[in-house]
Amino acid sequence: MIFSLKVIYDEYVKISQRDILNSIDRETSGNFKKGLRAIVENIRCRPMYFAHKLKDAITGLGTDDDTLIRIIVSRPEIDMVQIKQCYLAITERTLFRDIMDDTSGDYKKMLCAIVGKN
């Protein structure tokens, strides 16, 4: 299924001379747009998709704790290594450091223990 969607995206670019995300942004809106973007981004690079979600959960006013917990707790260790690498690439900061700076107490200790320093 994933391979098929990647092939479809590649063919779409050849035919339309436009990236599928560009077309989604131009032609759709609201929750439908968000859903389509999530599917495409997840298929293209799952660790990068989760890194962006974590960045959105941590940056700005307040923390989206539900998203932060859901991603960190649900991703296996092997996946978390890749997510942390992608997070570093897009933010130039480590996920561990951002969790340390953005959370507190036992909650911070738990998340940091799951994510790990490196």
N, CA, C and O of each residue as an XYZ file, in Angstrom:
472
protein
N       0.821     -1.194      0.000
C       0.000      0.000      0.000
C       0.869      1.264      0.000
O       0.654      2.172     -0.803
N       1.851      1.313      0.908
C       2.698      2.499      0.997
C       3.487      2.691     -0.296
O       3.590      3.805     -0.809
N       4.046      1.592     -0.822
C       4.805      1.682     -2.072
C       3.905      2.185     -3.192
O       4.324      3.008     -4.005
N       2.676      1.696     -3.237
C       1.722      2.116     -4.275
C       1.448      3.607     -4.196
O       1.394      4.285     -5.222
N       1.274      4.120     -2.993
C       1.012      5.552     -2.847
C       2.219      6.378     -3.256
O       2.061      7.441     -3.856
N       3.417      5.913     -2.947
C       4.620      6.637     -3.365
C       4.714      6.691     -4.887
O       5.080      7.721     -5.453
N       4.387      5.593     -5.542
C       4.405      5.552     -7.004
C       3.356      6.508     -7.565
O       3.613      7.223     -8.533
N       2.183      6.516     -6.956
C       1.119      7.429     -7.393
C       1.569      8.874     -7.242
O       1.343      9.679     -8.146
N       2.205      9.228     -6.119
C       2.690     10.594     -5.909
C       3.713     10.968     -6.973
O       3.680     12.078     -7.504
N       4.627     10.042     -7.290
C       5.645     10.309     -8.309
C       5.000     10.544     -9.681
O       5.392     11.455    -10.411
N       4.024      9.727    -10.015
C       3.329      9.881    -11.299
C       2.532     11.183    -11.331
O       2.450     11.839    -12.370
N       1.958     11.547    -10.218
C       1.201     12.795    -10.128
C       2.095     13.979    -10.471
O       1.675     14.885    -11.191
N       3.328     13.977     -9.961
C       4.274     15.060    -10.251
C       4.592     15.094    -11.738
O       4.652     16.168    -12.338
N       4.793     13.934    -12.331
C       5.111     13.880    -13.766
C       3.964     14.445    -14.600
O       4.194     15.183    -15.558
N       2.748     14.103    -14.240
C       1.583     14.525    -15.013
C       1.236     15.987    -14.773
O       0.968     16.728    -15.718
N       1.241     16.401    -13.518
C       0.750     17.742    -13.178
C       1.846     18.797    -13.078
O       1.561     19.994    -13.047
N       3.105     18.349    -13.026
C       4.225     19.260    -12.810
C       4.074     20.018    -11.487
O       4.523     21.155    -11.344
N       3.435     19.359    -10.537
C       3.210     19.970     -9.221
C       3.259     18.880     -8.167
O       2.762     17.774     -8.377
N       3.857     19.199     -7.043
C       3.899     18.271     -5.924
C       2.493     18.060     -5.376
O       1.668     18.973     -5.402
N       2.225     16.865     -4.884
C       0.889     16.542     -4.377
C       0.511     17.418     -3.181
O      -0.651     17.801     -3.045
N       1.473     17.741     -2.315
C       1.158     18.617     -1.178
C       0.778     20.017     -1.644
O      -0.096     20.657     -1.058
N       1.430     20.485     -2.688
C       1.082     21.788     -3.249
C      -0.359     21.779     -3.751
O      -1.107     22.730     -3.524
N      -0.741     20.716     -4.424
C      -2.110     20.603     -4.926
C      -3.122     20.491     -3.791
O      -4.204     21.076     -3.854
N      -2.768     19.741     -2.762
C      -3.657     19.623     -1.603
C      -3.867     21.005     -0.985
O      -4.993     21.371     -0.648
N      -2.796     21.765     -0.839
C      -2.909     23.111     -0.267
C      -3.761     24.029     -1.131
O      -4.538     24.832     -0.614
N      -3.618     23.911     -2.433
C      -4.351     24.781     -3.361
C      -5.815     24.390     -3.513
O      -6.674     25.255     -3.682
N      -6.104     23.102     -3.455
C      -7.429     22.624     -3.843
C      -8.345     22.215     -2.694
O      -9.533     21.980     -2.916
N      -7.822     22.126     -1.475
C      -8.648     21.665     -0.360
C      -8.516     22.626      0.818
O      -7.697     23.545      0.805
N      -9.341     22.390      1.835
C      -9.292     23.243      3.020
C      -9.797     22.481      4.243
O     -10.333     21.379      4.130
N      -9.615     23.085      5.397
C     -10.168     22.562      6.634
C      -9.589     21.220      7.051
O      -8.430     20.904      6.782
N     -10.429     20.447      7.713
C     -10.001     19.142      8.222
C      -9.677     18.157      7.109
O      -8.815     17.294      7.279
N     -10.358     18.276      5.970
C     -10.046     17.409      4.833
C      -8.615     17.639      4.377
O      -7.880     16.690      4.104
N      -8.222     18.914      4.295
C      -6.845     19.273      3.921
C      -5.856     18.714      4.938
O      -4.846     18.120      4.561
N      -6.142     18.902      6.224
C      -5.261     18.389      7.269
C      -5.105     16.874      7.164
O      -4.000     16.348      7.303
N      -6.201     16.183      6.921
C      -6.161     14.726      6.800
C      -5.339     14.262      5.615
O      -4.519     13.353      5.744
N      -5.549     14.878      4.460
C      -4.775     14.517      3.271
C      -3.291     14.800      3.461
O      -2.447     13.986      3.087
N      -2.971     15.960      4.044
C      -1.562     16.292      4.300
C      -0.929     15.276      5.249
O       0.211     14.857      5.046
N      -1.663     14.887      6.274
C      -1.137     13.912      7.237
C      -0.829     12.584      6.555
O       0.202     11.970      6.832
N      -1.702     12.141      5.678
C      -1.486     10.878      4.962
C      -0.225     10.968      4.105
O       0.633     10.087      4.166
N      -0.112     12.022      3.314
C       1.035     12.170      2.405
C       2.334     12.302      3.200
O       3.318     11.631      2.889
N       2.348     13.155      4.216
C       3.568     13.354      4.998
C       3.977     12.077      5.722
O       5.166     11.772      5.819
N       3.004     11.334      6.228
C       3.283     10.082      6.922
C       3.835      9.029      5.972
O       4.739      8.278      6.337
N       3.307      8.969      4.776
C       3.786      7.999      3.779
C       5.196      8.359      3.318
O       6.040      7.478      3.151
N       5.448      9.631      3.116
C       6.762     10.064      2.618
C       7.881      9.753      3.603
O       8.909      9.192      3.224
N       7.680     10.120      4.870
C       8.723      9.886      5.873
C       8.073      9.937      7.252
O       7.882     11.009      7.826
N       7.743      8.774      7.765
C       7.040      8.693      9.051
C       7.807      9.368     10.197
O       7.196     10.115     10.962
N       9.124      9.135     10.349
C       9.834      9.824     11.432
C       9.789     11.350     11.306
O       9.668     12.048     12.313
N       9.885     11.870     10.089
C       9.823     13.319      9.887
C       8.427     13.845     10.221
O       8.286     14.931     10.785
N       7.401     13.076      9.872
C       6.030     13.457     10.209
C       5.890     13.610     11.721
O       5.347     14.607     12.196
N       6.372     12.638     12.469
C       6.270     12.700     13.925
C       7.171     13.793     14.505
O       6.814     14.411     15.508
N       8.318     14.039     13.900
C       9.190     15.120     14.365
C       8.484     16.471     14.229
O       8.565     17.311     15.124
N       7.801     16.671     13.117
C       7.044     17.912     12.929
C       5.903     18.018     13.942
O       5.647     19.097     14.477
N       5.230     16.923     14.204
C       4.138     16.924     15.194
C       4.672     17.250     16.586
O       4.042     17.998     17.334
N       5.827     16.695     16.935
C       6.435     17.002     18.231
C       6.851     18.466     18.314
O       6.648     19.119     19.337
N       7.430     18.973     17.238
C       7.818     20.389     17.193
C       6.595     21.263     17.416
O       6.644     22.199     18.215
N       5.505     20.976     16.728
C       4.279     21.750     16.892
C       3.732     21.649     18.316
O       3.187     22.614     18.850
N       3.884     20.473     18.923
C       3.379     20.267     20.282
C       4.193     21.032     21.316
O       3.660     21.436     22.350
N       5.476     21.232     21.048
C       6.369     21.846     22.026
C       6.492     23.348     21.842
O       6.543     24.082     22.829
N       6.542     23.824     20.606
C       6.791     25.246     20.360
C       5.533     26.077     20.557
O       4.414     25.563     20.543
N       5.743     27.361     20.740
C       4.628     28.275     20.931
C       4.197     28.352     22.380
O       4.862     27.819     23.268
N       3.088     29.015     22.609
C       2.559     29.157     23.955
C       2.010     27.839     24.449
O       1.166     27.230     23.792
N       2.474     27.398     25.584
C       1.984     26.153     26.165
C       2.498     24.945     25.419
O       3.162     25.056     24.388
N       2.182     23.808     25.956
C       2.584     22.539     25.368
C       1.334     21.730     25.078
O       0.425     21.668     25.905
N       1.283     21.115     23.918
C       0.193     20.198     23.605
C       0.562     18.852     24.214
O       1.117     17.980     23.547
N       0.240     18.703     25.498
C       0.653     17.519     26.246
C       0.076     16.231     25.674
O       0.754     15.203     25.666
N      -1.155     16.269     25.200
C      -1.766     15.053     24.645
C      -0.974     14.526     23.458
O      -0.712     13.327     23.363
N      -0.596     15.418     22.557
C       0.194     15.016     21.388
C       1.578     14.551     21.813
O       2.069     13.528     21.334
N       2.199     15.289     22.700
C       3.534     14.941     23.187
C       3.538     13.537     23.792
O       4.389     12.714     23.453
N       2.609     13.270     24.665
C       2.527     11.952     25.311
C       2.207     10.865     24.295
O       2.846      9.813     24.289
N       1.223     11.111     23.437
C       0.789     10.092     22.472
C       1.945      9.653     21.570
O       2.130      8.460     21.333
N       2.715     10.607     21.072
C       3.804     10.257     20.162
C       4.946      9.584     20.911
O       5.434      8.539     20.481
N       5.371     10.158     22.010
C       6.530      9.619     22.723
C       6.256      8.230     23.280
O       7.127      7.362     23.228
N       5.080      8.013     23.803
C       4.763      6.722     24.409
C       4.457      5.654     23.352
O       4.722      4.472     23.571
N       3.906      6.063     22.220
C       3.446      5.070     21.241
C       4.501      4.620     20.235
O       4.318      3.598     19.575
N       5.600      5.361     20.104
C       6.593      5.005     19.090
C       7.640      4.060     19.669
O       8.158      4.316     20.756
N       7.956      2.998     18.984
C       8.973      2.064     19.480
C      10.357      2.719     19.519
O      10.596      3.739     18.873
N      11.246      2.118     20.277
C      12.587      2.700     20.432
C      13.292      2.928     19.106
O      13.914      3.973     18.911
N      13.209      1.984     18.205
C      13.906      2.141     16.922
C      13.356      3.333     16.156
O      14.108      4.056     15.502
N      12.065      3.538     16.235
C      11.417      4.663     15.583
C      11.816      5.975     16.257
O      12.015      6.985     15.583
N      11.934      5.962     17.585
C      12.268      7.178     18.320
C      13.655      7.691     17.948
O      13.876      8.902     17.925
N      14.579      6.803     17.661
C      15.921      7.227     17.238
C      15.815      8.047     15.955
O      16.426      9.110     15.844
N      15.055      7.566     15.001
C      14.883      8.283     13.732
C      14.111      9.585     13.930
O      14.434     10.601     13.315
N      13.096      9.555     14.784
C      12.311     10.760     15.062
C      13.208     11.828     15.686
O      13.127     12.999     15.318
N      14.060     11.427     16.626
C      14.968     12.389     17.263
C      15.941     12.980     16.249
O      16.255     14.168     16.324
N      16.423     12.181     15.309
C      17.326     12.689     14.272
C      16.606     13.709     13.386
O      17.166     14.754     13.052
N      15.382     13.405     13.014
C      14.597     14.327     12.189
C      14.273     15.603     12.964
O      14.317     16.701     12.409
N      13.952     15.455     14.233
C      13.648     16.608     15.080
C      14.859     17.544     15.142
O      14.716     18.760     15.015
N      16.027     16.982     15.335
C      17.260     17.763     15.367
C      17.481     18.478     14.032
O      17.908     19.632     14.003
N      17.191     17.794     12.942
C      17.388     18.373     11.611
C      16.468     19.574     11.365
O      16.877     20.547     10.731
N      15.241     19.509     11.858
C      14.307     20.609     11.567
C      14.347     21.728     12.606
O      13.946     22.854     12.311
N      14.823     21.436     13.815
C      14.821     22.469     14.865
C      16.213     22.930     15.271
O      16.362     23.985     15.887
N      17.231     22.150     14.933
C      18.606     22.378     15.370
C      18.731     22.333     16.893
O      19.644     22.922     17.471
N      17.806     21.631     17.524
C      17.814     21.379     18.964
C      17.444     19.924     19.179
O      16.766     19.319     18.349
N      17.888     19.366     20.289
C      17.517     17.983     20.566
C      16.119     17.935     21.175
O      15.688     18.867     21.854
N      15.436     16.849     20.923
C      14.115     16.639     21.514
C      14.236     16.582     23.032
O      13.395     17.128     23.747
N      15.273     15.929     23.519
C      15.509     15.835     24.959
C      15.600     17.229     25.580
O      14.962     17.498     26.598
N      16.381     18.103     24.979
C      16.568     19.462     25.501
C      15.246     20.229     25.492
O      14.921     20.912     26.463
N      14.498     20.124     24.423
C      13.226     20.841     24.354
C      12.223     20.319     25.380
O      11.456     21.097     25.946
N      12.223     19.024     25.621
C      11.353     18.467     26.660
C      11.808     18.971     28.029
O      10.976     19.331     28.862
N      13.112     18.998     28.266
C      13.650     19.510     29.527
C      13.216     20.968     29.752
O      12.859     21.355     30.865
N      13.254     21.756     28.691
C      12.935     23.184     28.805
C      11.432     23.457     28.887
O      11.022     24.488     29.420
N      10.623     22.561     28.373
C       9.201     22.850     28.211
C       8.297     22.142     29.215
O       7.116     22.475     29.309
N       8.816     21.182     29.962
C       7.998     20.432     30.910
C       8.619     20.508     32.296
O       9.696     21.076     32.474
N       7.939     19.936     33.268
C       8.464     20.005     34.632
C       8.055     18.781     35.445
O       7.179     18.011     35.051
N       8.713     18.627     36.587
C       8.360     17.608     37.569
C       8.532     16.178     37.090
O       9.371     15.878     36.241
N       7.708     15.301     37.665
C       7.755     13.883     37.307
C       7.393     13.655     35.845
O       7.887     12.722     35.211
N       6.531     14.511     35.318
C       6.145     14.452     33.899
C       7.385     14.599     33.024
O       7.578     13.830     32.082
N       8.225     15.584     33.335
C       9.471     15.799     32.599
C      10.395     14.591     32.736
O      10.971     14.131     31.750
N      10.534     14.085     33.944
C      11.407     12.925     34.178
C      10.955     11.723     33.366
O      11.778     11.025     32.773
N       9.640     11.479     33.337
C       9.106     10.336     32.595
C       9.380     10.480     31.093
O       9.879      9.550     30.458
N       9.050     11.650     30.528
C       9.262     11.856     29.087
C      10.735     11.775     28.727
O      11.093     11.163     27.721
N      11.589     12.382     29.533
C      13.034     12.343     29.269
C      13.586     10.921     29.368
O      14.476     10.544     28.605
N      13.064     10.141     30.298
C      13.512      8.751     30.435
C      13.127      7.924     29.216
O      13.891      7.065     28.778
N      11.957      8.181     28.674
C      11.507      7.443     27.484
C      12.306      7.873     26.259
O      12.749      7.028     25.481
N      12.491      9.170     26.082
C      13.176      9.692     24.892
C      14.669      9.402     24.952
O      15.254      9.011     23.943
N      15.295      9.583     26.102
C      16.741      9.380     26.220
C      17.512     10.560     25.690
O      17.033     11.294     24.826
N      18.721     10.741     26.216
C      19.539     11.898     25.835
C      19.970     11.882     24.381
O      19.875     12.901     23.698
N      20.442     10.747     23.898
C      20.979     10.691     22.534
C      19.984     10.122     21.567
O      20.277     10.005     20.377
